[in-house]
Amino acid sequence: MMDLVLRINGEEKTMNSPFISGMTYKKYLALKEKVDYLKQRPTIKQLDALIQLIVESFDKQFTVDEFYAGLNRYLFEEKLAEFCLIAEGIPLDGSFNPEEIEEAEESEADATPSDTDSATG
């Protein structure tokens, strides 16, 4: 679950849990093709695109400019990373083990096609 508290017009406004629909996920993957937000520093244009997606996932309860202005520098990057993790389906409850993903990727890369024809038995 992602809680987002923005300072808007001098007041703190709290939003909870973005809705990560299939469409949100699709848009996130398209953005991630250009920059890995968790590993690289995005351009301003790439950053605007991610924040626009965050705004959409919170049902436009705030604007891109309100997101920029409503968070301090430290929380700004933290919330971007948190959203990316949620969009990628990585649980934020501490149950995520990055080693499990690495092992799965390695075993998939090592898999070789079978020379036997399954139809012949």
DSSP file (Angstrom, degrees, kcal/mol; ACC not computed):
  #  RESIDUE AA STRUCTURE BP1 BP2  ACC     N-H-->O    O-->H-N    N-H-->O    O-->H-N    TCO  KAPPA ALPHA  PHI   PSI    X-CA   Y-CA   Z-CA
    1    1 A M              0   0    0      0, 0.0     2,-0.6     0, 0.0    15,-0.0   0.000 360.0 360.0 360.0 138.6    0.0    0.0    0.0
    2    2 A M        -     0   0    0     16,-0.1    15,-1.7     2,-0.0     2,-0.4  -0.952 360.0-164.1-115.6 119.9    1.3    3.4   -0.9
    3    3 A D  E     -A   16   0A   0     -2,-0.6     2,-0.5    13,-0.2    13,-0.2  -0.854   6.8-166.9 -98.5 138.6    0.3    6.4    1.2
    4    4 A L  E     -A   15   0A   0     11,-3.2    11,-3.1    -2,-0.4     2,-0.6  -0.979   6.8-173.8-130.7 119.0    0.9    9.8   -0.4
    5    5 A V  E     -A   14   0A   0     -2,-0.5     2,-0.4     9,-0.2     9,-0.2  -0.959  11.0-178.0-115.0 116.3    0.7   13.0    1.6
    6    6 A L  E     -A   13   0A   0      7,-2.6     7,-3.2    -2,-0.6     2,-0.8  -0.892  28.1-129.8-114.2 142.9    1.0   16.2   -0.4
    7    7 A R  E     +A   12   0A   0     63,-1.3     2,-0.5    -2,-0.4     5,-0.2  -0.836  36.1 174.5 -89.3 112.1    1.0   19.8    0.8
    8    8 A I  E >   -A   11   0A   0      3,-3.2     3,-1.8    -2,-0.8    -2,-0.0  -0.984  66.4 -13.6-125.4 122.7   -1.5   21.5   -1.4
    9    9 A N  T 3  S-     0   0    0     -2,-0.5    -1,-0.2     1,-0.3     3,-0.1   0.869 129.3 -53.9  53.3  40.8   -2.5   25.2   -0.7
   10   10 A G  T 3  S+     0   0    0      1,-0.2     2,-0.4    -3,-0.1    -1,-0.3   0.439 121.1  99.5  79.6  -1.1   -0.8   25.1    2.7
   11   11 A E  E <  S-A    8   0A   0     -3,-1.8    -3,-3.2    -5,-0.0     2,-0.5  -0.911  74.6-118.0-119.8 146.9   -2.7   22.0    3.8
   12   12 A E  E     -A    7   0A   0     -2,-0.4     2,-0.5    -5,-0.2    -5,-0.2  -0.701  27.9-166.4 -83.4 130.0   -1.7   18.4    3.9
   13   13 A K  E     -A    6   0A   0     -7,-3.2    -7,-2.6    -2,-0.5     2,-0.5  -0.973   7.1-150.2-118.8 127.7   -3.8   16.1    1.7
   14   14 A T  E     -A    5   0A   0     -2,-0.5     2,-0.3    -9,-0.2    -9,-0.2  -0.845  14.6-179.9-105.5 131.3   -3.6   12.4    2.1
   15   15 A M  E     -A    4   0A   0    -11,-3.1   -11,-3.2    -2,-0.5     2,-0.4  -0.948  12.4-152.2-123.1 147.6   -4.2    9.9   -0.7
   16   16 A N  E     -A    3   0A   0     -2,-0.3   -13,-0.2     1,-0.2    -2,-0.0  -0.915  50.6  -8.7-123.8 149.5   -4.0    6.1   -0.3
   17   17 A S        -     0   0    0    -15,-1.7    -1,-0.2    -2,-0.4   -14,-0.1   0.870  65.2-127.2  40.9 101.2   -3.2    3.2   -2.6
   18   18 A P        -     0   0    0      0, 0.0     2,-0.8     0, 0.0    40,-0.2  -0.399  24.3-116.1 -65.9 152.9   -2.8    3.9   -6.2
   19   19 A F        -     0   0    0     38,-2.6     2,-1.2    37,-0.1    40,-0.1  -0.840  26.3-163.1 -93.4 109.3   -5.0    1.8   -8.5
   20   20 A I        +     0   0    0     -2,-0.8     2,-0.1     4,-0.1    37,-0.0  -0.735  18.7 176.3 -96.4  89.0   -2.6   -0.2  -10.7
   21   21 A S     >  -     0   0    0     -2,-1.2     4,-2.4     1,-0.1     5,-0.2  -0.278  48.6 -98.5 -81.2 173.0   -4.8   -1.4  -13.5
   22   22 A G  H  > S+     0   0    0      1,-0.2     4,-2.4     2,-0.2     5,-0.1   0.872 127.5  52.9 -59.3 -36.5   -3.6   -3.3  -16.5
   23   23 A M  H  > S+     0   0    0      2,-0.2     4,-2.5     1,-0.2    -1,-0.2   0.902 107.6  49.9 -67.1 -41.4   -3.6    0.0  -18.4
   24   24 A T  H  > S+     0   0    0      2,-0.2     4,-2.5     1,-0.2    -2,-0.2   0.927 111.8  49.0 -60.9 -44.3   -1.4    1.6  -15.7
   25   25 A Y  H  X S+     0   0    0     -4,-2.4     4,-2.6     2,-0.2    -2,-0.2   0.907 110.3  50.7 -61.7 -43.1    1.0   -1.3  -15.9
   26   26 A K  H  X S+     0   0    0     -4,-2.4     4,-2.0     1,-0.2    -1,-0.2   0.927 112.1  46.7 -60.9 -45.8    1.1   -1.2  -19.7
   27   27 A K  H  X S+     0   0    0     -4,-2.5     4,-2.1     1,-0.2    -2,-0.2   0.885 111.2  52.4 -64.8 -38.3    1.9    2.6  -19.6
   28   28 A Y  H  X S+     0   0    0     -4,-2.5     4,-2.7     2,-0.2    -2,-0.2   0.927 108.3  50.4 -63.4 -44.4    4.5    2.0  -16.9
   29   29 A L  H  X S+     0   0    0     -4,-2.6     4,-1.3     1,-0.2    -1,-0.2   0.892 108.8  52.2 -61.8 -38.7    6.2   -0.7  -19.0
   30   30 A A  H  X S+     0   0    0     -4,-2.0     4,-0.5     1,-0.2    -1,-0.2   0.904 112.2  45.8 -63.4 -40.4    6.3    1.7  -22.0
   31   31 A L  H >X S+     0   0    0     -4,-2.1     4,-1.4     1,-0.2     3,-1.2   0.896 109.0  55.8 -67.0 -39.8    7.9    4.4  -19.8
   32   32 A K  H 3< S+     0   0    0     -4,-2.7    -1,-0.2     1,-0.3    -2,-0.2   0.736  93.4  69.2 -68.6 -22.4   10.4    1.8  -18.4
   33   33 A E  H 3< S+     0   0    0     -4,-1.3    -1,-0.3    -3,-0.2    -2,-0.2   0.818 106.8  40.2 -62.2 -28.7   11.6    0.9  -21.9
   34   34 A K  H << S+     0   0    0     -3,-1.2     2,-0.3    -4,-0.5    -2,-0.2   0.801 133.1   3.1 -90.7 -32.5   13.1    4.4  -22.1
   35   35 A V     <  -     0   0    0     -4,-1.4     2,-1.1    11,-0.1    -1,-0.3  -0.964  61.2-131.4-156.0 135.9   14.5    4.6  -18.6
   36   36 A D    >>  -     0   0    0     -2,-0.3     4,-3.0     1,-0.2     3,-1.8  -0.787  22.9-161.9 -87.5 101.6   14.7    2.3  -15.6
   37   37 A Y  T 34 S+     0   0    0     -2,-1.1    -1,-0.2     1,-0.3    44,-0.1   0.715  86.1  54.2 -60.8 -22.4   13.4    4.7  -12.9
   38   38 A L  T 34 S+     0   0    0      1,-0.1    -1,-0.3    -3,-0.1     3,-0.1   0.654 122.9  24.5 -85.8 -15.6   14.9    2.6  -10.1
   39   39 A K  T <4 S+     0   0    0     -3,-1.8     2,-0.3     1,-0.1    -2,-0.2   0.610 117.3  51.1-122.6 -19.7   18.4    2.5  -11.6
   40   40 A Q  S  < S-     0   0    0     -4,-3.0    -1,-0.1     0, 0.0    -5,-0.0  -0.816  78.5-111.8-123.0 160.1   18.8    5.6  -13.8
   41   41 A R        -     0   0    0     -2,-0.3    -4,-0.1    -3,-0.1    -3,-0.1  -0.825  40.1-139.9 -89.8 117.0   18.3    9.3  -13.4
   42   42 A P        -     0   0    0      0, 0.0     2,-0.1     0, 0.0    -7,-0.0  -0.330  13.3-112.2 -76.0 158.8   15.4   10.3  -15.7
   43   43 A T     >  -     0   0    0      1,-0.1     4,-2.6    -2,-0.0     5,-0.2  -0.318  37.8-100.5 -74.5 170.1   15.3   13.4  -17.8
   44   44 A I  H  > S+     0   0    0      1,-0.2     4,-2.8     2,-0.2     5,-0.2   0.918 125.9  50.8 -59.9 -42.6   12.7   16.1  -16.9
   45   45 A K  H  > S+     0   0    0      1,-0.2     4,-1.9     2,-0.2    -1,-0.2   0.907 111.6  46.9 -62.7 -42.0   10.4   14.8  -19.7
   46   46 A Q  H  > S+     0   0    0      2,-0.2     4,-1.9     1,-0.2    -1,-0.2   0.879 112.6  50.3 -67.4 -37.7   10.7   11.2  -18.4
   47   47 A L  H  X S+     0   0    0     -4,-2.6     4,-2.5     2,-0.2     5,-0.2   0.917 108.7  51.5 -65.9 -44.3   10.1   12.3  -14.9
   48   48 A D  H  X S+     0   0    0     -4,-2.8     4,-2.4     1,-0.2    -2,-0.2   0.897 108.5  52.6 -58.0 -41.1    7.0   14.3  -15.9
   49   49 A A  H  X S+     0   0    0     -4,-1.9     4,-1.7     2,-0.2    -1,-0.2   0.903 110.3  46.9 -64.7 -41.4    5.7   11.2  -17.7
   50   50 A L  H  X S+     0   0    0     -4,-1.9     4,-2.1     2,-0.2    -2,-0.2   0.924 112.8  49.0 -66.2 -43.4    6.1    9.0  -14.6
   51   51 A I  H  X S+     0   0    0     -4,-2.5     4,-2.7     1,-0.2    -2,-0.2   0.877 107.4  55.2 -65.9 -36.0    4.4   11.6  -12.4
   52   52 A Q  H  X S+     0   0    0     -4,-2.4     4,-2.3    -5,-0.2    -1,-0.2   0.899 107.9  49.9 -61.0 -39.1    1.5   11.9  -14.9
   53   53 A L  H  X S+     0   0    0     -4,-1.7     4,-2.4     2,-0.2    -2,-0.2   0.887 109.4  51.0 -66.4 -38.8    1.1    8.2  -14.5
   54   54 A I  H  X S+     0   0    0     -4,-2.1     4,-1.4     2,-0.2    -2,-0.2   0.933 109.1  51.3 -61.9 -45.4    1.1    8.5  -10.7
   55   55 A V  H  <>S+     0   0    0     -4,-2.7     5,-2.6     1,-0.2     3,-0.4   0.925 111.2  47.8 -56.8 -46.5   -1.5   11.3  -11.0
   56   56 A E  H ><5S+     0   0    0     -4,-2.3     3,-1.7     1,-0.2    -1,-0.2   0.893 107.8  54.9 -62.6 -40.0   -3.7    9.0  -13.2
   57   57 A S  H 3<5S+     0   0    0     -4,-2.4   -38,-2.6     1,-0.3    -1,-0.2   0.757 106.4  52.1 -68.8 -22.6   -3.3    6.1  -10.8
   58   58 A F  T ><5S-     0   0    0     -4,-1.4     3,-1.0    -3,-0.4    -1,-0.3   0.051 122.9-107.0 -96.8  23.7   -4.6    8.2   -7.9
   59   59 A D  T < 5 -     0   0    0     -3,-1.7    -3,-0.2     1,-0.2    -2,-0.1   0.820  64.0 -69.2  55.4  37.0   -7.7    9.2  -10.0
   60   60 A K  T 3 <S+     0   0    0     -5,-2.6    -1,-0.2    -6,-0.2    -4,-0.1   0.834  84.5 149.4  54.5  40.2   -6.4   12.7  -10.6
   61   61 A Q  S <  S+     0   0    0     -3,-1.0     2,-0.3    -6,-0.4    -1,-0.1   0.599  74.2  15.2 -74.5 -10.3   -6.8   13.8   -7.0
   62   62 A F  S    S-     0   0    0     -7,-0.2     2,-0.2    -4,-0.0    -4,-0.1  -0.936  83.2-112.4-152.5 168.5   -3.8   16.1   -7.6
   63   63 A T     >  -     0   0    0     -2,-0.3     4,-1.9     1,-0.1     5,-0.1  -0.548  31.5-105.7-103.3 170.4   -1.9   17.5  -10.5
   64   64 A V  H  > S+     0   0    0      1,-0.2     4,-2.4     2,-0.2     5,-0.2   0.923 123.2  50.0 -58.6 -45.7    1.7   17.0  -11.7
   65   65 A D  H  > S+     0   0    0      1,-0.2     4,-2.7     2,-0.2    -1,-0.2   0.878 108.1  52.5 -63.6 -37.8    2.6   20.4  -10.4
   66   66 A E  H  > S+     0   0    0      2,-0.2     4,-1.9     1,-0.2    -1,-0.2   0.854 108.4  51.6 -67.0 -33.6    1.0   19.7   -7.0
   67   67 A F  H  X S+     0   0    0     -4,-1.9     4,-0.6     2,-0.2    -2,-0.2   0.950 112.3  45.5 -64.8 -48.6    3.0   16.5   -6.8
   68   68 A Y  H >< S+     0   0    0     -4,-2.4     3,-0.5     1,-0.2    -2,-0.2   0.930 121.5  37.7 -58.2 -46.7    6.3   18.4   -7.5
   69   69 A A  H 3< S+     0   0    0     -4,-2.7    -1,-0.2     1,-0.2    -2,-0.2   0.710 109.9  61.7 -80.9 -20.6    5.4   21.2   -5.1
   70   70 A G  H 3< S+     0   0    0     -4,-1.9   -63,-1.3    -5,-0.2     2,-0.4   0.503  96.0  61.4 -90.4  -3.9    3.8   19.0   -2.4
   71   71 A L  S << S-     0   0    0     -4,-0.6     2,-0.1    -3,-0.5   -65,-0.1  -0.944  77.3-123.7-123.8 143.2    6.8   16.8   -1.5
   72   72 A N     >  -     0   0    0     -2,-0.4     4,-2.5     1,-0.1     5,-0.1  -0.384  41.4 -97.5 -75.5 167.1   10.2   17.6    0.0
   73   73 A R  H  > S+     0   0    0      1,-0.2     4,-1.6     2,-0.2     5,-0.2   0.869 121.3  47.7 -55.0 -46.1   13.2   16.4   -2.0
   74   74 A Y  H  > S+     0   0    0      1,-0.2     4,-1.8     2,-0.2    -1,-0.2   0.948 115.6  43.2 -64.0 -49.5   13.8   13.3    0.1
   75   75 A L  H  > S+     0   0    0      1,-0.2     4,-2.9     2,-0.2     5,-0.3   0.817 105.8  65.7 -66.4 -30.0   10.2   12.1    0.0
   76   76 A F  H  X S+     0   0    0     -4,-2.5     4,-1.8     1,-0.2    -1,-0.2   0.962 107.8  37.5 -55.9 -55.8    9.9   13.0   -3.7
   77   77 A E  H  X S+     0   0    0     -4,-1.6     4,-2.3     1,-0.2    -1,-0.2   0.873 115.2  55.6 -66.9 -36.6   12.4   10.3   -4.7
   78   78 A E  H  X S+     0   0    0     -4,-1.8     4,-2.5     1,-0.2    -1,-0.2   0.921 109.0  46.5 -61.4 -44.3   11.1    7.9   -2.2
   79   79 A K  H  X S+     0   0    0     -4,-2.9     4,-2.4     2,-0.2    -1,-0.2   0.852 110.1  53.3 -70.1 -34.4    7.6    8.1   -3.5
   80   80 A L  H  X S+     0   0    0     -4,-1.8     4,-2.2    -5,-0.3    -1,-0.2   0.950 112.6  44.4 -62.4 -47.3    8.7    7.7   -7.1
   81   81 A A  H  X S+     0   0    0     -4,-2.3     4,-2.5     1,-0.2    -2,-0.2   0.906 111.8  53.3 -63.5 -41.9   10.6    4.5   -6.2
   82   82 A E  H  X S+     0   0    0     -4,-2.5     4,-2.2     1,-0.2    -1,-0.2   0.918 109.4  48.2 -60.2 -44.5    7.7    3.3   -4.1
   83   83 A F  H  X S+     0   0    0     -4,-2.4     4,-2.9     1,-0.2    -1,-0.2   0.921 110.5  51.7 -62.3 -43.8    5.3    3.7   -7.0
   84   84 A C  H  X S+     0   0    0     -4,-2.2     4,-1.9     1,-0.2    -2,-0.2   0.905 109.6  49.7 -60.8 -42.0    7.7    2.0   -9.4
   85   85 A L  H  <>S+     0   0    0     -4,-2.5     5,-2.7     2,-0.2     4,-0.3   0.918 112.5  47.1 -62.8 -43.4    7.9   -1.0   -7.1
   86   86 A I  H ><5S+     0   0    0     -4,-2.2     3,-1.5     1,-0.2    -2,-0.2   0.922 110.5  52.2 -63.8 -44.0    4.2   -1.2   -6.8
   87   87 A A  H 3<5S+     0   0    0     -4,-2.9    -1,-0.2     1,-0.3    -2,-0.2   0.838 108.6  51.6 -61.9 -32.7    3.7   -0.9  -10.6
   88   88 A E  T 3<5S-     0   0    0     -4,-1.9    -1,-0.3    -5,-0.2    -2,-0.2   0.496 119.0-112.6 -82.8  -3.4    6.2   -3.8  -11.0
   89   89 A G  T < 5 +     0   0    0     -3,-1.5    -3,-0.2    -4,-0.3    -2,-0.1   0.699  65.7 147.9  82.5  19.9    4.3   -5.9   -8.6
   90   90 A I      < -     0   0    0     -5,-2.7    -1,-0.3    -6,-0.2    -2,-0.1  -0.795  48.5-124.1 -90.8 120.2    6.9   -6.0   -5.9
   91   91 A P        -     0   0    0      0, 0.0     5,-0.4     0, 0.0     3,-0.4  -0.345  11.9-155.1 -66.5 142.9    5.3   -6.2   -2.4
   92   92 A L  S    S+     0   0    0      1,-0.2    -6,-0.0     2,-0.1    -2,-0.0   0.227  74.6  91.4-100.5  12.3    6.3   -3.4    0.0
   93   93 A D  S    S-     0   0    0      1,-0.0    -1,-0.2     0, 0.0     0, 0.0   0.293 108.4 -99.7 -92.1  11.0    5.6   -5.5    3.1
   94   94 A G  S    S+     0   0    0     -3,-0.4    -2,-0.1     1,-0.0    -1,-0.0   0.415  98.9 108.6  89.3  -2.3    9.1   -6.8    3.4
   95   95 A S        +     0   0    0      2,-0.0     2,-0.3     0, 0.0    -3,-0.1   0.555  48.3 107.8 -85.0  -6.6    8.3  -10.2    1.8
   96   96 A F        -     0   0    0     -5,-0.4     3,-0.1    -6,-0.0    -6,-0.0  -0.547  47.9-171.0 -74.7 131.1   10.1   -9.4   -1.4
   97   97 A N    >>  -     0   0    0     -2,-0.3     3,-1.3     1,-0.1     4,-0.9  -0.923  10.7-163.6-123.7 104.0   13.4  -11.2   -1.9
   98   98 A P  H 3> S+     0   0    0      0, 0.0     4,-2.1     0, 0.0     5,-0.1   0.775  88.2  65.0 -60.1 -26.1   15.4   -9.9   -4.8
   99   99 A E  H 3> S+     0   0    0      1,-0.2     4,-2.5     2,-0.2     5,-0.2   0.852  95.6  57.7 -64.9 -33.5   17.5  -13.1   -4.8
  100  100 A E  H <> S+     0   0    0     -3,-1.3     4,-2.1     2,-0.2    -1,-0.2   0.896 107.5  47.0 -63.6 -39.8   14.5  -15.2   -5.7
  101  101 A I  H  X S+     0   0    0     -4,-0.9     4,-2.7     2,-0.2    -2,-0.2   0.922 111.7  50.5 -67.6 -43.7   14.0  -13.1   -8.9
  102  102 A E  H  X S+     0   0    0     -4,-2.1     4,-2.2     1,-0.2    -2,-0.2   0.909 111.2  48.8 -60.6 -42.2   17.6  -13.4   -9.8
  103  103 A E  H  X S+     0   0    0     -4,-2.5     4,-2.3     2,-0.2    -1,-0.2   0.903 111.7  49.2 -64.5 -41.2   17.5  -17.2   -9.3
  104  104 A A  H  X S+     0   0    0     -4,-2.1     4,-2.0     1,-0.2    -2,-0.2   0.910 111.3  49.2 -64.6 -42.2   14.4  -17.4  -11.5
  105  105 A E  H  X S+     0   0    0     -4,-2.7     4,-2.0     1,-0.2    -1,-0.2   0.897 111.5  49.8 -64.0 -39.7   15.9  -15.3  -14.2
  106  106 A E  H  X S+     0   0    0     -4,-2.2     4,-1.7     2,-0.2    -2,-0.2   0.905 110.2  49.1 -66.1 -41.5   19.1  -17.4  -14.2
  107  107 A S  H  X S+     0   0    0     -4,-2.3     4,-0.7     1,-0.2    -1,-0.2   0.859 111.4  50.1 -69.1 -33.3   17.2  -20.7  -14.4
  108  108 A E  H  < S+     0   0    0     -4,-2.0     3,-0.5     1,-0.2    -1,-0.2   0.889 110.3  50.1 -67.8 -38.8   15.1  -19.3  -17.3
  109  109 A A  H  < S+     0   0    0     -4,-2.0    -2,-0.2     1,-0.2    -1,-0.2   0.812 111.1  49.8 -68.9 -30.1   18.3  -18.3  -19.1
  110  110 A D  H  < S+     0   0    0     -4,-1.7    -1,-0.2    -5,-0.1    -2,-0.2   0.603  85.0 112.6 -84.2 -12.4   19.9  -21.7  -18.6
  111  111 A A     <  -     0   0    0     -4,-0.7    -3,-0.0    -3,-0.5    -4,-0.0  -0.359  49.9-163.3 -65.8 137.4   16.8  -23.6  -19.9
  112  112 A T        -     0   0    0     -2,-0.1    -2,-0.1     1,-0.0    -1,-0.0  -0.934  25.2-103.8-120.4 146.2   17.4  -25.4  -23.2
  113  113 A P        -     0   0    0      0, 0.0     2,-0.2     0, 0.0    -1,-0.0  -0.344  40.8-108.2 -67.1 148.9   14.7  -26.7  -25.5
  114  114 A S        -     0   0    0      1,-0.1     4,-0.1     2,-0.1     0, 0.0  -0.510  13.2-149.1 -77.5 143.5   14.1  -30.4  -25.5
  115  115 A D  S    S+     0   0    0     -2,-0.2     2,-0.2     2,-0.1    -1,-0.1   0.557  73.0  91.2 -86.1  -9.3   15.3  -32.5  -28.4
  116  116 A T  S    S-     0   0    0      1,-0.0     2,-0.7     5,-0.0    -2,-0.1  -0.590  78.4-125.9 -89.9 149.9   12.4  -35.0  -27.9
  117  117 A D    >>  -     0   0    0     -2,-0.2     3,-1.2     1,-0.1     4,-0.6  -0.843  12.9-153.9 -93.7 116.7    9.1  -34.7  -29.6
  118  118 A S  T 34 S+     0   0    0     -2,-0.7     3,-0.4     1,-0.3    -1,-0.1   0.728  90.6  63.3 -66.1 -21.2    6.4  -34.8  -26.9
  119  119 A A  T 34 S+     0   0    0      1,-0.2    -1,-0.3     2,-0.1    -3,-0.0   0.780  99.7  52.6 -74.1 -26.7    3.8  -36.1  -29.4
  120  120 A T  T <4        0   0    0     -3,-1.2    -1,-0.2     1,-0.0    -2,-0.2   0.573 360.0 360.0 -91.0  -7.8    5.8  -39.4  -29.9
  121  121 A G     <        0   0    0     -4,-0.6    -3,-0.1    -3,-0.4    -2,-0.1   0.450 360.0 360.0 100.7 360.0    6.0  -40.1  -26.3
